[in-house]
Amino acid sequence: MLIDTHTHLEGFARHGELEPVLARAREAGVTGMITIGTEPGDWALYREIVAAHPGVVHYTIGLHPCSVAESWETAVAQLESWTAGAGEAPVAIGETGLDRFHLPKNDLARAEALLDWQKASFREHLRVAAARDLPVVVHSRGAAEECIDLIDAAGFDWRRVVFHCFTEGPDLMRRVNERGGRGSFGGVATYKSAGNVREAALAQGLGRLMLETDAPYLTPEPHRGKRNEPALMRHTAEALASLFSVDLATLATSSSENARAFFRI
């Protein structure tokens, strides 16, 4: 009874593959998932998917930092009204945050402008989440310290913060945990080179552990290099169960209870 707390179902749906993907997930024991909003263009689609699969699929709304550009304010201005609109309600705000990795390397002025917009967008996501009593899904790549500083400055309730696809080491995990936040773990935790990620998972412990795929990206071993999908999260769950020296059922129960409590689903 696993819950994939971070997946992107848009591509599967637009290519007519959603139903087989959901069926394979059920067969693998992934009985719930949260599909993550990255821009207004996918929010309506996700609301329709949730309505068609009640209790199985939930969704979030947000503007991914890599989608932030000059028009970011137009997109982010829709967050608050969307949470109050008709139809299925989102269970979180995000993904939002900062991404230095994808900033242009040959145009420093453009990179600085984009980062400033990302920060402003992140602040607004945090404001809306606080106003609507929703958790925040944070994307951080090459900018973990800055994300922590912005959340601190906003006075946002850290107990409602998850750093998705946590790939930092145990020291940063402890800093996030000390504030009340948490990280979720995906396929990267199965990679041989990702010892620091496994150390971070251990530092956090089972009490806050949540699992994800970030599908169609970051496929776990032994399928690395192929397209990811929610069914493959079972491999991550098995690897982490071994890491924590518990059986799969124990890890599934703990991580799913954590997900239900965090997202109130």
DOVOZA-498393 format. One line per field, with one value per residue (C-alpha): residue number from 1; residue in one letter; chain; y, x, z. Coordinates in steps of 0.2 Angstrom, whole numbers, padded with zeros to 4 digits. Last residue first. Layout:
BEGIN
n c(NUM:...)
res c(a:...)
chain c(A:...)
v c(Y:...)
u c(X:...)
w c(Z:...)
This chain:
BEGIN
n c(265:264:263:262:261:260:259:258:257:256:255:254:253:252:251:250:249:248:247:246:245:244:243:242:241:240:239:238:237:236:235:234:233:232:231:230:229:228:227:226:225:224:223:222:221:220:219:218:217:216:215:214:213:212:211:210:209:208:207:206:205:204:203:202:201:200:199:198:197:196:195:194:193:192:191:190:189:188:187:186:185:184:183:182:181:180:179:178:177:176:175:174:173:172:171:170:169:168:167:166:165:164:163:162:161:160:159:158:157:156:155:154:153:152:151:150:149:148:147:146:145:144:143:142:141:140:139:138:137:136:135:134:133:132:131:130:129:128:127:126:125:124:123:122:121:120:119:118:117:116:115:114:113:112:111:110:109:108:107:106:105:104:103:102:101:100:99:98:97:96:95:94:93:92:91:90:89:88:87:86:85:84:83:82:81:80:79:78:77:76:75:74:73:72:71:70:69:68:67:66:65:64:63:62:61:60:59:58:57:56:55:54:53:52:51:50:49:48:47:46:45:44:43:42:41:40:39:38:37:36:35:34:33:32:31:30:29:28:27:26:25:24:23:22:21:20:19:18:17:16:15:14:13:12:11:10:9:8:7:6:5:4:3:2:1)
res c(i:r:f:f:a:r:a:n:e:s:s:s:t:a:l:t:a:l:d:v:s:f:l:s:a:l:a:e:a:t:h:r:m:l:a:p:e:n:r:k:g:r:h:p:e:p:t:l:y:p:a:d:t:e:l:m:l:r:g:l:g:q:a:l:a:a:e:r:v:n:g:a:s:k:y:t:a:v:g:g:f:s:g:r:g:g:r:e:n:v:r:r:m:l:d:p:g:e:t:f:c:h:f:v:v:r:r:w:d:f:g:a:a:d:i:l:d:i:c:e:e:a:a:g:r:s:h:v:v:v:p:l:d:r:a:a:a:v:r:l:h:e:r:f:s:a:k:q:w:d:l:l:a:e:a:r:a:l:d:n:k:p:l:h:f:r:d:l:g:t:e:g:i:a:v:p:a:e:g:a:g:a:t:w:s:e:l:q:a:v:a:t:e:w:s:e:a:v:s:c:p:h:l:g:i:t:y:h:v:v:g:p:h:a:a:v:i:e:r:y:l:a:w:d:g:p:e:t:g:i:t:i:m:g:t:v:g:a:e:r:a:r:a:l:v:p:e:l:e:g:h:r:a:f:g:e:l:h:t:h:t:d:i:l:m)
chain c(A:A:A:A:A:A:A:A:A:A:A:A:A:A:A:A:A:A:A:A:A:A:A:A:A:A:A:A:A:A:A:A:A:A:A:A:A:A:A:A:A:A:A:A:A:A:A:A:A:A:A:A:A:A:A:A:A:A:A:A:A:A:A:A:A:A:A:A:A:A:A:A:A:A:A:A:A:A:A:A:A:A:A:A:A:A:A:A:A:A:A:A:A:A:A:A:A:A:A:A:A:A:A:A:A:A:A:A:A:A:A:A:A:A:A:A:A:A:A:A:A:A:A:A:A:A:A:A:A:A:A:A:A:A:A:A:A:A:A:A:A:A:A:A:A:A:A:A:A:A:A:A:A:A:A:A:A:A:A:A:A:A:A:A:A:A:A:A:A:A:A:A:A:A:A:A:A:A:A:A:A:A:A:A:A:A:A:A:A:A:A:A:A:A:A:A:A:A:A:A:A:A:A:A:A:A:A:A:A:A:A:A:A:A:A:A:A:A:A:A:A:A:A:A:A:A:A:A:A:A:A:A:A:A:A:A:A:A:A:A:A:A:A:A:A:A:A:A:A:A:A:A:A:A:A:A:A:A:A:A:A:A:A:A:A)
v c(0064:0077:0080:0077:0065:0054:0055:0050:0035:0030:0030:0020:0007:0004:0003:-0010:-0020:-0020:-0028:-0017:-0016:0003:0001:-0015:-0006:0009:-0003:-0011:0005:0012:-0004:-0002:0015:0007:0006:0025:0028:0030:0030:0019:0024:0016:0001:-0009:0003:0018:0030:0048:0056:0050:0050:0061:0043:0047:0040:0049:0046:0057:0044:0032:0041:0058:0053:0037:0045:0058:0043:0035:0052:0053:0035:0041:0033:0016:0023:0017:0033:0042:0033:0043:0051:0064:0077:0084:0100:0103:0116:0102:0091:0104:0106:0087:0084:0097:0087:0071:0075:0083:0073:0075:0071:0083:0095:0094:0109:0108:0106:0121:0133:0148:0163:0170:0173:0155:0149:0160:0156:0137:0139:0149:0135:0122:0131:0120:0111:0114:0109:0112:0105:0116:0111:0120:0131:0142:0158:0149:0141:0157:0166:0152:0152:0171:0169:0156:0167:0181:0169:0162:0180:0185:0169:0172:0190:0184:0171:0184:0195:0180:0175:0160:0148:0150:0144:0126:0121:0136:0130:0138:0134:0128:0112:0117:0121:0106:0095:0103:0104:0095:0105:0123:0137:0142:0134:0141:0159:0158:0151:0161:0176:0163:0162:0180:0184:0172:0182:0186:0169:0155:0138:0131:0136:0125:0135:0127:0117:0100:0084:0069:0052:0036:0043:0048:0043:0052:0068:0067:0065:0080:0091:0085:0092:0108:0111:0106:0122:0132:0127:0114:0105:0088:0072:0064:0045:0031:0012:0008:-0010:-0016:-0021:-0005:0005:-0006:-0002:0017:0017:0007:0020:0035:0030:0040:0051:0067:0057:0049:0066:0075:0061:0070:0061:0066:0058:0040:0031:0013:0000)
u c(-0027:-0021:-0005:0007:-0004:-0007:0011:0017:0005:0011:0029:0026:0015:0026:0041:0033:0027:0043:0052:0064:0083:0082:0093:0084:0067:0075:0080:0063:0054:0065:0061:0042:0043:0043:0025:0024:0033:0051:0056:0072:0090:0089:0078:0087:0089:0077:0071:0075:0062:0045:0041:0047:0046:0041:0043:0040:0050:0046:0046:0056:0072:0079:0097:0094:0087:0102:0114:0105:0107:0125:0128:0121:0135:0127:0110:0095:0092:0091:0075:0065:0066:0056:0063:0056:0053:0051:0066:0077:0072:0078:0095:0096:0094:0107:0120:0114:0118:0108:0099:0081:0069:0056:0060:0044:0037:0022:0031:0041:0027:0031:0039:0043:0061:0064:0057:0068:0083:0080:0078:0094:0103:0096:0101:0110:0094:0079:0061:0050:0032:0023:0009:-0008:-0017:-0024:-0016:0000:0001:-0003:0011:0023:0019:0022:0039:0044:0038:0049:0064:0062:0060:0077:0085:0078:0086:0102:0103:0099:0113:0125:0122:0134:0129:0110:0101:0097:0107:0102:0085:0075:0058:0041:0032:0021:0006:-0002:-0018:-0026:-0046:-0057:-0070:-0075:-0063:-0055:-0038:-0038:-0041:-0026:-0014:-0020:-0008:0006:0004:0002:0017:0028:0027:0045:0050:0048:0045:0062:0056:0041:0025:0012:-0003:-0004:-0014:-0022:-0024:-0031:-0045:-0055:-0049:-0060:-0061:-0042:-0039:-0050:-0041:-0024:-0029:-0035:-0018:-0007:-0007:-0006:0012:0022:0008:0013:0003:0001:-0001:-0010:-0011:0006:0006:0015:-0001:-0009:0005:0003:-0015:-0011:0001:-0011:-0024:-0013:-0006:-0016:-0002:-0008:-0012:0006:0014:0003:0005:0020:0024:0028:0020:0020:0010:0013:0000)
w c(0011:0024:0013:0028:0037:0022:0017:0034:0035:0018:0023:0039:0031:0016:0027:0038:0023:0015:0029:0040:0041:0037:0022:0016:0018:0008:-0007:-0007:-0007:-0021:-0031:-0027:-0035:-0052:-0052:-0052:-0069:-0074:-0092:-0095:-0091:-0073:-0073:-0059:-0051:-0049:-0063:-0061:-0072:-0079:-0065:-0050:-0041:-0023:-0006:0011:0027:0042:0056:0046:0050:0045:0047:0039:0023:0023:0024:0009:0000:0004:-0003:-0019:-0031:-0031:-0036:-0026:-0017:-0034:-0037:-0025:-0007:0002:0013:0029:0039:0057:0059:0066:0051:0038:0047:0050:0031:0028:0038:0031:0013:-0001:-0014:-0008:-0022:-0014:0000:0010:0020:0031:0048:0043:0046:0035:0044:0027:0032:0037:0021:0011:0021:0019:0000:-0001:0008:-0004:-0020:-0031:-0035:-0024:-0028:-0013:-0011:0001:0013:0013:0026:0012:0018:0022:0005:-0003:0006:0002:-0016:-0016:-0008:-0021:-0036:-0029:-0027:-0044:-0052:-0044:-0050:-0068:-0067:-0061:-0074:-0088:-0082:-0081:-0099:-0104:-0090:-0092:-0076:-0076:-0061:-0050:-0047:-0033:-0025:-0031:-0034:-0028:-0017:-0008:-0008:-0023:-0023:-0034:-0042:-0040:-0035:-0019:-0022:-0040:-0034:-0023:-0036:-0051:-0047:-0049:-0068:-0071:-0060:-0069:-0085:-0087:-0084:-0071:-0079:-0072:-0054:-0056:-0055:-0043:-0041:-0032:-0036:-0029:-0037:-0029:-0018:-0033:-0050:-0063:-0052:-0049:-0068:-0071:-0058:-0065:-0083:-0075:-0066:-0081:-0091:-0075:-0073:-0064:-0054:-0046:-0047:-0030:-0029:-0021:-0022:-0027:-0023:-0040:-0047:-0043:-0051:-0067:-0068:-0066:-0080:-0091:-0088:-0091:-0107:-0119:-0124:-0115:-0100:-0098:-0101:-0088:-0075:-0066:-0050:-0032:-0016:-0023:-0010:-0006:0000)
